[in-house]
């Protein structure tokens, strides 16, 4: 696991989180056993690297508009 001295997400931490999330899901994640991950639309979540990683894992990702998920 990784830590950030500040309170916000970074691109690096997003990649680490996605790898951790994949290991955490019981039954595993694959192209035939897909899972939905709902994130806010923060810039660190919608990088090309993160999207490619999510697609390789077999995750489906929905991003909500930035800074609005607390209102939902």
N, CA, C and O atoms as a Tinker XYZ file with bonds, in Angstrom:
   288  protein
     1  N      0.844000   -1.171000    0.000000    73     2
     2  CA     0.000000    0.000000    0.000000    64     1     3
     3  C      0.888000    1.232000    0.000000    63     2     4     5
     4  O      2.051000    1.163000    0.398000    81     3
     5  N      0.355000    2.337000   -0.436000    73     3     6
     6  CA     1.106000    3.582000   -0.511000    64     5     7
     7  C      0.357000    4.670000    0.249000    63     6     8     9
     8  O     -0.842000    4.566000    0.510000    81     7
     9  N      1.092000    5.698000    0.589000    73     7    10
    10  CA     0.488000    6.811000    1.327000    64     9    11
    11  C      0.875000    8.128000    0.675000    63    10    12    13
    12  O      1.891000    8.229000   -0.012000    81    11
    13  N      0.056000    9.115000    0.901000    73    11    14
    14  CA     0.291000   10.467000    0.421000    64    13    15
    15  C      0.283000   11.385000    1.630000    63    14    16    17
    16  O     -0.588000   11.264000    2.492000    81    15
    17  N      1.240000   12.302000    1.708000    73    15    18
    18  CA     1.287000   13.219000    2.851000    64    17    19
    19  C      0.142000   14.217000    2.829000    63    18    20    21
    20  O     -0.249000   14.745000    3.870000    81    19
    21  N     -0.387000   14.471000    1.663000    73    19    22
    22  CA    -1.537000   15.372000    1.540000    64    21    23
    23  C     -2.818000   14.531000    1.521000    63    22    24    25
    24  O     -2.748000   13.302000    1.525000    81    23
    25  N     -3.963000   15.172000    1.500000    73    23    26
    26  CA    -5.233000   14.460000    1.608000    64    25    27
    27  C     -5.813000   14.052000    0.264000    63    26    28    29
    28  O     -6.866000   13.415000    0.233000    81    27
    29  N     -5.173000   14.392000   -0.849000    73    27    30
    30  CA    -5.798000   14.130000   -2.138000    64    29    31
    31  C     -5.153000   12.970000   -2.886000    63    30    32    33
    32  O     -4.039000   12.546000   -2.578000    81    31
    33  N     -5.875000   12.478000   -3.865000    73    31    34
    34  CA    -5.448000   11.348000   -4.686000    64    33    35
    35  C     -4.478000   11.833000   -5.758000    63    34    36    37
    36  O     -4.609000   12.940000   -6.280000    81    35
    37  N     -3.506000   10.987000   -6.075000    73    35    38
    38  CA    -2.584000   11.270000   -7.174000    64    37    39
    39  C     -2.727000   10.156000   -8.210000    63    38    40    41
    40  O     -3.335000    9.121000   -7.936000    81    39
    41  N     -2.172000   10.371000   -9.386000    73    39    42
    42  CA    -2.224000    9.354000  -10.432000    64    41    43
    43  C     -1.548000    8.072000   -9.964000    63    42    44    45
    44  O     -2.061000    6.978000  -10.200000    81    43
    45  N     -0.402000    8.200000   -9.304000    73    43    46
    46  CA     0.306000    7.024000   -8.792000    64    45    47
    47  C     -0.550000    6.264000   -7.778000    63    46    48    49
    48  O     -0.666000    5.041000   -7.857000    81    47
    49  N     -1.146000    6.981000   -6.833000    73    47    50
    50  CA    -1.977000    6.326000   -5.818000    64    49    51
    51  C     -3.206000    5.672000   -6.434000    63    50    52    53
    52  O     -3.671000    4.644000   -5.943000    81    51
    53  N     -3.728000    6.250000   -7.486000    73    51    54
    54  CA    -4.873000    5.648000   -8.167000    64    53    55
    55  C     -4.482000    4.287000   -8.739000    63    54    56    57
    56  O     -5.239000    3.325000   -8.607000    81    55
    57  N     -3.318000    4.193000   -9.369000    73    55    58
    58  CA    -2.860000    2.917000   -9.918000    64    57    59
    59  C     -2.641000    1.891000   -8.808000    63    58    60    61
    60  O     -2.977000    0.718000   -8.970000    81    59
    61  N     -2.079000    2.332000   -7.681000    73    59    62
    62  CA    -1.874000    1.433000   -6.547000    64    61    63
    63  C     -3.218000    0.967000   -5.994000    63    62    64    65
    64  O     -3.386000   -0.212000   -5.681000    81    63
    65  N     -4.177000    1.889000   -5.872000    73    63    66
    66  CA    -5.504000    1.530000   -5.379000    64    65    67
    67  C     -6.185000    0.509000   -6.282000    63    66    68    69
    68  O     -6.786000   -0.450000   -5.798000    81    67
    69  N     -6.092000    0.715000   -7.595000    73    67    70
    70  CA    -6.741000   -0.220000   -8.519000    64    69    71
    71  C     -6.148000   -1.624000   -8.394000    63    70    72    73
    72  O     -6.887000   -2.608000   -8.439000    81    71
    73  N     -4.840000   -1.731000   -8.239000    73    71    74
    74  CA    -4.211000   -3.042000   -8.042000    64    73    75
    75  C     -4.670000   -3.671000   -6.729000    63    74    76    77
    76  O     -4.952000   -4.868000   -6.671000    81    75
    77  N     -4.743000   -2.851000   -5.666000    73    75    78
    78  CA    -5.211000   -3.338000   -4.368000    64    77    79
    79  C     -6.667000   -3.792000   -4.465000    63    78    80    81
    80  O     -7.025000   -4.840000   -3.929000    81    79
    81  N     -7.501000   -3.015000   -5.142000    73    79    82
    82  CA    -8.917000   -3.345000   -5.304000    64    81    83
    83  C     -9.079000   -4.677000   -6.028000    63    82    84    85
    84  O     -9.923000   -5.492000   -5.655000    81    83
    85  N     -8.278000   -4.894000   -7.054000    73    83    86
    86  CA    -8.360000   -6.147000   -7.810000    64    85    87
    87  C     -8.052000   -7.343000   -6.912000    63    86    88    89
    88  O     -8.734000   -8.365000   -6.986000    81    87
    89  N     -7.034000   -7.223000   -6.068000    73    87    90
    90  CA    -6.680000   -8.321000   -5.161000    64    89    91
    91  C     -7.736000   -8.515000   -4.077000    63    90    92    93
    92  O     -7.920000   -9.630000   -3.590000    81    91
    93  N     -8.424000   -7.456000   -3.698000    73    91    94
    94  CA    -9.386000   -7.489000   -2.603000    64    93    95
    95  C    -10.698000   -8.178000   -2.962000    63    94    96    97
    96  O    -11.339000   -8.768000   -2.092000    81    95
    97  N    -11.107000   -8.114000   -4.219000    73    95    98
    98  CA   -12.408000   -8.644000   -4.637000    64    97    99
    99  C    -12.415000  -10.168000   -4.561000    63    98   100   101
   100  O    -11.595000  -10.844000   -5.181000    81    99
   101  N    -13.357000  -10.686000   -3.789000    73    99   102
   102  CA   -13.488000  -12.138000   -3.658000    64   101   103
   103  C    -13.963000  -12.744000   -4.967000    63   102   104   105
   104  O    -14.829000  -12.181000   -5.636000    81   103
   105  N    -13.413000  -13.865000   -5.328000    73   103   106
   106  CA   -13.783000  -14.512000   -6.577000    64   105   107
   107  C    -13.002000  -13.989000   -7.759000    63   106   108   109
   108  O    -13.088000  -14.537000   -8.858000    81   107
   109  N    -12.240000  -12.931000   -7.542000    73   107   110
   110  CA   -11.403000  -12.384000   -8.599000    64   109   111
   111  C    -12.154000  -11.547000   -9.605000    63   110   112   113
   112  O    -13.384000  -11.552000   -9.660000    81   111
   113  N    -11.392000  -10.832000  -10.393000    73   111   114
   114  CA   -11.934000  -10.003000  -11.460000    64   113   115
   115  C    -11.307000  -10.488000  -12.755000    63   114   116   117
   116  O    -10.095000  -10.688000  -12.832000    81   115
   117  N    -12.122000  -10.672000  -13.751000    73   115   118
   118  CA   -11.610000  -11.089000  -15.055000    64   117   119
   119  C    -12.567000  -10.576000  -16.118000    63   118   120   121
   120  O    -13.574000   -9.941000  -15.805000    81   119
   121  N    -12.250000  -10.851000  -17.365000    73   119   122
   122  CA   -13.116000  -10.412000  -18.451000    64   121   123
   123  C    -14.475000  -11.109000  -18.398000    63   122   124   125
   124  O    -15.458000  -10.574000  -18.911000    81   123
   125  N    -14.549000  -12.290000  -17.788000    73   123   126
   126  CA   -15.824000  -13.005000  -17.670000    64   125   127
   127  C    -16.487000  -12.787000  -16.314000    63   126   128   129
   128  O    -17.663000  -13.115000  -16.156000    81   127
   129  N    -15.774000  -12.248000  -15.339000    73   127   130
   130  CA   -16.313000  -11.966000  -14.014000    64   129   131
   131  C    -16.090000  -10.476000  -13.713000    63   130   132   133
   132  O    -15.258000  -10.108000  -12.884000    81   131
   133  N    -16.855000   -9.644000  -14.408000    73   131   134
   134  CA   -16.646000   -8.205000  -14.356000    64   133   135
   135  C    -17.267000   -7.588000  -13.100000    63   134   136   137
   136  O    -18.203000   -8.142000  -12.524000    81   135
   137  N    -16.742000   -6.455000  -12.691000    73   135   138
   138  CA   -17.239000   -5.694000  -11.552000    64   137   139
   139  C    -17.333000   -4.229000  -11.941000    63   138   140   141
   140  O    -16.620000   -3.769000  -12.832000    81   139
   141  N    -18.216000   -3.499000  -11.270000    73   139   142
   142  CA   -18.407000   -2.082000  -11.529000    64   141   143
   143  C    -17.733000   -1.277000  -10.428000    63   142   144   145
   144  O    -17.956000   -1.531000   -9.244000    81   143
   145  N    -16.917000   -0.317000  -10.811000    73   143   146
   146  CA   -16.246000    0.582000   -9.883000    64   145   147
   147  C    -16.756000    1.989000  -10.163000    63   146   148   149
   148  O    -16.633000    2.482000  -11.284000    81   147
   149  N    -17.329000    2.642000   -9.148000    73   147   150
   150  CA   -17.881000    3.985000   -9.297000    64   149   151
   151  C    -16.952000    4.960000   -8.578000    63   150   152   153
   152  O    -16.727000    4.841000   -7.373000    81   151
   153  N    -16.421000    5.915000   -9.319000    73   151   154
   154  CA   -15.483000    6.899000   -8.779000    64   153   155
   155  C    -15.950000    8.297000   -9.124000    63   154   156   157
   156  O    -16.753000    8.493000  -10.036000    81   155
   157  N    -15.432000    9.278000   -8.375000    73   155   158
   158  CA   -15.707000   10.645000   -8.805000    64   157   159
   159  C    -14.787000   10.964000   -9.970000    63   158   160   161
   160  O    -13.813000   10.247000  -10.199000    81   159
   161  N    -15.073000   12.005000  -10.694000    73   159   162
   162  CA   -14.352000   12.309000  -11.919000    64   161   163
   163  C    -13.063000   13.080000  -11.718000    63   162   164   165
   164  O    -12.654000   13.837000  -12.599000    81   163
   165  N    -12.416000   12.905000  -10.579000    73   163   166
   166  CA   -11.152000   13.597000  -10.317000    64   165   167
   167  C    -10.142000   13.273000  -11.405000    63   166   168   169
   168  O    -10.141000   12.163000  -11.937000    81   167
   169  N     -9.297000   14.213000  -11.737000    73   167   170
   170  CA    -8.330000   14.049000  -12.812000    64   169   171
   171  C     -7.415000   12.848000  -12.656000    63   170   172   173
   172  O     -6.979000   12.282000  -13.659000    81   171
   173  N     -7.111000   12.442000  -11.434000    73   171   174
   174  CA    -6.235000   11.287000  -11.233000    64   173   175
   175  C     -6.937000    9.975000  -11.561000    63   174   176   177
   176  O     -6.272000    8.957000  -11.755000    81   175
   177  N     -8.263000    9.975000  -11.628000    73   175   178
   178  CA    -9.017000    8.760000  -11.934000    64   177   179
   179  C     -9.234000    8.552000  -13.421000    63   178   180   181
   180  O     -9.454000    7.425000  -13.866000    81   179
   181  N     -9.175000    9.604000  -14.177000    73   179   182
   182  CA    -9.524000    9.500000  -15.591000    64   181   183
   183  C     -8.310000    9.672000  -16.510000    63   182   184   185
   184  O     -8.422000   10.233000  -17.600000    81   183
   185  N     -7.173000    9.192000  -16.067000    73   183   186
   186  CA    -5.989000    9.211000  -16.918000    64   185   187
   187  C     -6.026000    8.012000  -17.851000    63   186   188   189
   188  O     -6.712000    7.026000  -17.579000    81   187
   189  N     -5.303000    8.096000  -18.927000    73   187   190
   190  CA    -5.239000    6.999000  -19.884000    64   189   191
   191  C     -4.691000    5.737000  -19.213000    63   190   192   193
   192  O     -5.180000    4.636000  -19.464000    81   191
   193  N     -3.680000    5.898000  -18.364000    73   191   194
   194  CA    -3.103000    4.749000  -17.657000    64   193   195
   195  C     -4.144000    4.049000  -16.791000    63   194   196   197
   196  O     -4.239000    2.821000  -16.804000    81   195
   197  N     -4.926000    4.824000  -16.040000    73   195   198
   198  CA    -5.940000    4.241000  -15.162000    64   197   199
   199  C     -7.020000    3.527000  -15.974000    63   198   200   201
   200  O     -7.455000    2.435000  -15.609000    81   199
   201  N     -7.446000    4.138000  -17.064000    73   199   202
   202  CA    -8.483000    3.515000  -17.898000    64   201   203
   203  C     -7.981000    2.228000  -18.526000    63   202   204   205
   204  O     -8.712000    1.239000  -18.573000    81   203
   205  N     -6.736000    2.222000  -19.013000    73   203   206
   206  CA    -6.168000    0.999000  -19.580000    64   205   207
   207  C     -6.034000   -0.091000  -18.521000    63   206   208   209
   208  O     -6.301000   -1.260000  -18.799000    81   207
   209  N     -5.621000    0.286000  -17.306000    73   207   210
   210  CA    -5.484000   -0.678000  -16.220000    64   209   211
   211  C     -6.841000   -1.280000  -15.868000    63   210   212   213
   212  O     -6.952000   -2.490000  -15.669000    81   211
   213  N     -7.862000   -0.448000  -15.792000    73   211   214
   214  CA    -9.213000   -0.914000  -15.478000    64   213   215
   215  C     -9.706000   -1.871000  -16.562000    63   214   216   217
   216  O    -10.304000   -2.901000  -16.250000    81   215
   217  N     -9.465000   -1.547000  -17.814000    73   215   218
   218  CA    -9.909000   -2.408000  -18.908000    64   217   219
   219  C     -9.165000   -3.743000  -18.892000    63   218   220   221
   220  O     -9.770000   -4.785000  -19.144000    81   219
   221  N     -7.864000   -3.726000  -18.600000    73   219   222
   222  CA    -7.088000   -4.965000  -18.517000    64   221   223
   223  C     -7.587000   -5.863000  -17.392000    63   222   224   225
   224  O     -7.600000   -7.086000  -17.530000    81   223
   225  N     -7.998000   -5.259000  -16.279000    73   223   226
   226  CA    -8.471000   -6.029000  -15.133000    64   225   227
   227  C     -9.834000   -6.655000  -15.386000    63   226   228   229
   228  O    -10.155000   -7.681000  -14.787000    81   227
   229  N    -10.638000   -6.066000  -16.253000    73   227   230
   230  CA   -12.002000   -6.532000  -16.451000    64   229   231
   231  C    -12.985000   -5.774000  -15.589000    63   230   232   233
   232  O    -14.069000   -6.276000  -15.288000    81   231
   233  N    -12.615000   -4.565000  -15.187000    73   231   234
   234  CA   -13.506000   -3.712000  -14.410000    64   233   235
   235  C    -14.264000   -2.784000  -15.344000    63   234   236   237
   236  O    -13.740000   -2.367000  -16.377000    81   235
   237  N    -15.482000   -2.466000  -14.985000    73   235   238
   238  CA   -16.229000   -1.416000  -15.664000    64   237   239
   239  C    -16.220000   -0.224000  -14.723000    63   238   240   241
   240  O    -16.523000   -0.366000  -13.538000    81   239
   241  N    -15.878000    0.943000  -15.235000    73   239   242
   242  CA   -15.737000    2.117000  -14.384000    64   241   243
   243  C    -16.696000    3.200000  -14.831000    63   242   244   245
   244  O    -16.790000    3.511000  -16.019000    81   243
   245  N    -17.403000    3.769000  -13.877000    73   243   246
   246  CA   -18.262000    4.924000  -14.109000    64   245   247
   247  C    -17.693000    6.062000  -13.277000    63   246   248   249
   248  O    -17.416000    5.892000  -12.090000    81   247
   249  N    -17.522000    7.213000  -13.896000    73   247   250
   250  CA   -17.045000    8.375000  -13.150000    64   249   251
   251  C    -18.177000    9.387000  -13.025000    63   250   252   253
   252  O    -18.860000    9.706000  -13.999000    81   251
   253  N    -18.352000    9.871000  -11.837000    73   251   254
   254  CA   -19.325000   10.917000  -11.564000    64   253   255
   255  C    -18.645000   12.268000  -11.772000    63   254   256   257
   256  O    -17.416000   12.333000  -11.736000    81   255
   257  N    -19.384000   13.331000  -11.985000    73   255   258
   258  CA   -18.760000   14.646000  -12.152000    64   257   259
   259  C    -17.898000   15.010000  -10.942000    63   258   260   261
   260  O    -18.262000   14.722000   -9.802000    81   259
   261  N    -16.768000   15.636000  -11.198000    73   259   262
   262  CA   -15.847000   16.013000  -10.125000    64   261   263
   263  C    -16.513000   16.898000   -9.081000    63   262   264   265
   264  O    -17.323000   17.766000   -9.406000    81   263
   265  N    -16.163000   16.664000   -7.843000    73   263   266
   266  CA   -16.598000   17.486000   -6.700000    64   265   267
   267  C    -18.110000   17.522000   -6.538000    63   266   268   269
   268  O    -18.641000   18.501000   -6.014000    81   267
   269  N    -18.821000   16.480000   -6.973000    73   267   270
   270  CA   -20.272000   16.439000   -6.792000    64   269   271
   271  C    -20.723000   15.165000   -6.090000    63   270   272   273
   272  O    -21.889000   15.060000   -5.708000    81   271
   273  N    -19.833000   14.199000   -5.912000    73   271   274
   274  CA   -20.265000   12.917000   -5.346000    64   273   275
   275  C    -20.773000   13.072000   -3.912000    63   274   276   277
   276  O    -21.590000   12.265000   -3.469000    81   275
   277  N    -20.315000   14.078000   -3.181000    73   275   278
   278  CA   -20.802000   14.292000   -1.822000    64   277   279
   279  C    -22.273000   14.750000   -1.812000    63   278   280   281
   280  O    -22.970000   14.573000   -0.813000    81   279
   281  N    -22.734000   15.331000   -2.913000    73   279   282
   282  CA   -24.128000   15.754000   -2.998000    64   281   283
   283  C    -25.065000   14.613000   -3.372000    63   282   284   285
   284  O    -26.273000   14.705000   -3.157000    81   283
   285  N    -24.518000   13.544000   -3.928000    73   283   286
   286  CA   -25.356000   12.443000   -4.351000    64   285   287
   287  C    -25.671000   11.557000   -3.175000    63   286   288
   288  O    -26.375000   10.559000   -3.325000    81   287
